[in-house]
Amino acid sequence: MSSVPPVHPSPRPAVVPPAREAQTFAGESLLVRYVNFVKLPHTLFALPFALLGVLAASRIEPVAPREVFLVILAFSAARWAAMGFNRIADRSFDARNPRTRDRELPQGSLSLTQAWVSVVVAAAIFLVAAGSLNPLCLLLSPVALAWILLYSLSKRFTWWPHLWLGVSLAMAPVGGYLAVTGRWSDPHWMLAAISTGVATWVAGFDIFYALPDAGFDRAEGLRSAVVRLGEPRAILLAKGLHGVTIPALAAFGYAAGFGVWYYAGLVLAAAILAYEHQLVRPGDLSRLDAAFFTMNGVMSVVVFGFALLDRVVG
């Protein structure tokens, strides 16, 4: 009688759980939950550019410590309000997305009331801080607040929410400059140049940020450049946007009167952007991790740091 070899069940493939969002802090205190709720360390992305606007203005007007404090306070409060509202508006999507289901509102570690209170308080702080700077900042602050809050809804009606976010953060250097001078720049295109540089920088890395969620966004009917163009062309668009960033920042430096140290910082910033683009290729997002996004914060600090050095020694 021939023996029948035993049949062994095939091993089940390992199930890799979706990675939780990085750059969050451990702890259960209300403060830690709020810090994680708005990803407070990400303030570092654009705050240096707000201060770069202050630095450029210091060439034509004296800068008081009070003004610097109010700029930092206004920017930080505006970002808190915008990020908090974004979490509120997207809470149902976040609950269904494996990457974001551990956020504070889907998990219930913050209540919807707590989230709204923080947004309203932050918005009020922004309006008071901006209004305390000068009449022009007071006049423009509600417009700026409305724009950055509406970003949270932009994926419902436009394929280009990345540009909306870029313009939102591009207001930072303009606000920093207006906070000191109370008037538009001379030459007039100087603030347009830095706005273009910041907007294209932010929009480019936000496209990278949208890559892992392309499938989810498509299934949920949400819009983004990645959904509209597909991964290869979206990455190409990000490269094109970042190709504008450095020349725009160079034009701003020329108009603002910065010297060799500022341009040395731009060389380093260009190297950082080039390195980022070497890490991400169509079909391979394995290196699109927290360290990748941290590099963008490093870039903004580098540009501001070398501009400050140029201002001090120039």
N, C-alpha and C positions, 0 to 999 in steps of 0.2 A: 504494500500500500504506500503510495507516495504521500509524503507529508506536505501539508500546506504551510508555508512560512507564515508566522504570525504577522498580522497587519498592525503596524503601529500608527497611531494617529499623528498627522503632521503637526509639528509645533505651531502654535498660534503666533502670528507675527506680532512683534512687540509694538505696543501702542505708545506712541510718543505724545505725552500730553502737551498741549500748546503752551508755549513759554509765556510766563507772566511778564508784564511790563517791568522793565528795569528802572533804575534811578528812583526808587522809592525807599523810604526810611522805615525801619522796624519800630514797633511801639504801638500802643493802644490809646495814648492820650489824645485828647481832642485836638491839641496843637499839631501833633504828628499827623493825624487824620486830615486836618485842613491843609497842611503842607503838601501831603501826597495828593490831595484832591486837586490842587491847582499846579502840581509839579513846580513848586516854588523855585528850585534850583535852575529851572529853564529860563528864569528872568535874566540869567547871564547871557542868553543868546543876543538880545538886542539892547540891553541897558548900556553896554559900552558905546554903542552908536549914539544913544541919547546924549551921553557924556561927550562924545566926539563933537556933536553939535554945539555943546557948551564950550568946548575947547576952541572951536573955530570962532565962536562969537567973542571969546576972550581977547582976540586980536584987535577988536575994535571997541569993546566996552569992558570995563572992569567987572569981574564976577565976584559976587558976595557969597560967603558960605551958605547963607540962607537960601539963595537961589539954587545952589547945587543940591541942598537938602530937599527943597520943594520939587526939583526935577526928578530926583530919585524916588521920592514919595509918590508923586503923580504917576510916574511910569509904572512903578510896582503895583500901585492900586489899580491902574487901568488894566494891567495884565491879569491881575487877580480876578477882576470883574469879568473880563473876556473869557478867561479859562473856566471860571466857575459857571458862567452861563452856557459855555460849550458843553460842559459835563451835564448840566441840567437838560439842555435841548437834546442831547444824544443819549440820554440814559436808557431808553428802550433799545436802541441799537447796541449800546455797550453791553447790555444784559445778554444779547444773543450772539455777540462776537466772542469766540474763545480767547482772543488776545486781550480783551478789555473787560470780560465779565467779572474780574476781581476788583474793579474800581469801586470806589467808596459808595456811590449811590446804588449800583446793582447789588452790592453785597449788604447794604443796609448799615454800614459802619458810620455813615452820615445820613441824617434824614433829609428829605427834600426841603423842609423848613430851615434846617441849619444851612443847607447850601444856598438857599435864597437870601437868608439874612446876611451871609458873608458877601454875596454879590452886591446887594443893595448898599451895605456899609462901604465896600471897596469903591463902588461907583461914586458915592457921596464924597469919600476922601479924595478921589481923583478930581472931582469938580471943584472942591474947596481949595485943594493944593494948586490946581491950574489957575483958578480965579485969583489966588493970592499973588500970582507972579506979575501980571500986568493985564490991561484991558483986552488986548488982542488974544491972549491965551484964554481969558474968560469967555470971550465971544466964540472961539473955535472949539472949546472943550466939549460942548454937547454934540457937535458934529462928529468929532473924533470918537467919542464914546459910542455913538450910534453906529458908526462904521465898523468898529471892532466887535461890537456885540452881534451885528448882523452876519459877520463871518460864520458864526455857528450854524446859520441856516443856509449858507450858500451852496452846500452840496446837494440841496434839494432842487436847485433851479439853474445852476451853471456848471459847465464842465471844467471851469478854471478857478476853483476855490483857492488854489495855491497862490494865484496872483492876488486874490482878495486878501489873503493872509500877508502876502508880501507888502502890499500897500499899507496894511494895518501897522506892521512893524516899521515901515519906512517913515511913518509919522514921528518916530522917536527922535531921530536927529533933527528934524525940522522943529519939533517941539522944544528940544534942548536949545537950539539957536534962538528961537523966538522968545524963550523964557528970559534970555539975557538982554536981547536987543529990542524986543517989542516991535520989530518990523522985519520985512522980507529982506533977503540977502542982496548985496551988491558985489559982484554981478548977479543978476537975477537968476541965472542958470546954476549957480553954485548949489543951492538947496535941491534943485531938480536933479543934479548929478548924484548927490549922495542918496536921494530918495530912490533913484534908479538902481544904484549899487546895492542898497539894502533890499529893495523889493525883489530884484532878480536873485540875490543870494538866498533869501528866505524861500521864495517860490521854488527854486531849484532843489533845496534840501527837503522841502515839504513834499515834492513829488517822490523823492526817495522814501519818505516816511509813509506814503500811501501805497507803495508797492506791495507789502505783505497783505494788505486788506483788499486787494483788487477783486478777488473772488467774492468776498463777503459784500462789498459795495455793489457789485453787479447784481448779486442775488437780491439785495434789499432795495434796488432802484436808486441808489445814491450815485452821485456823479463825481468824477475826478478826471484828470488828464490821463491817468493810467487806464481807467475804464474806457475812456473815449478813444485813446490812441493805441492801447496795448502796451505791454511792458517794454519792448525794444524802442519804439518811437517815443515813449514817455521818458525813458532814460536819455535818449538823444536830445529831447527838449530840455531836460535838466542841464545837460552839458552846454547847450546853447545859451541858456539863461546865465549860467555861471561864467560863460565866455564874455558876457556883458559886465559882470560884477566888477572885476578888477579895473578895466578901463574907466568905468564910471567913477569908482573911488579915486582913481588917479586924476581924473578931471576935477573932482571936488578938491583934492589936495592942492592942485595947481591954483584953483580959484581962491582957496582959503589961505594960500601963502605958506603951506608946509614945505619942508625941505627934505634933505637926503634921508634922514632917519625915518620919516613917514613912508617914503618909497621903499626903504629897506623892509619895513613892516609889510607893505603890499606884496613884495617878493615872497616873503614867508607865507602870507595868506594865499597867494596863488599856488604855492607848493602844497599847502594843506588841501586846497580844492582839488588839485591834480591827483593827490594821493587818494582822496575820497573816491574819485571817479575810477581809479584803478581797482577799487575794492568791489565794485558792483558791476555785474554784467548780466545781460538778459539770460534768464534761466538759472542764475546763480545768485541767490540773495543770502548765502550762508554767512557772509561777512557784514551784513547789514544789521549790526547789533548796537548795543548801548554805546560802545566805544566810538562807533562811527558818528553818532549824533553828538557825542561829547566834543568831537573835533570841531564842530561848528561853533560851540561856545569858545573853544580855544582860539578860533580864527578871529572872532570879534574882539577878544581880549588882546590879541596880538596887534591888530590894527590900532586899537585905542592906545595900547601901551607905547607903541613906537611913535604915535602922534604926540602923546604926552612928553615923551623923551625929546622929540623934535622941538616942542614948544618950550621946554625947560632949557635946553642947551643951544637952541637956535637964536 
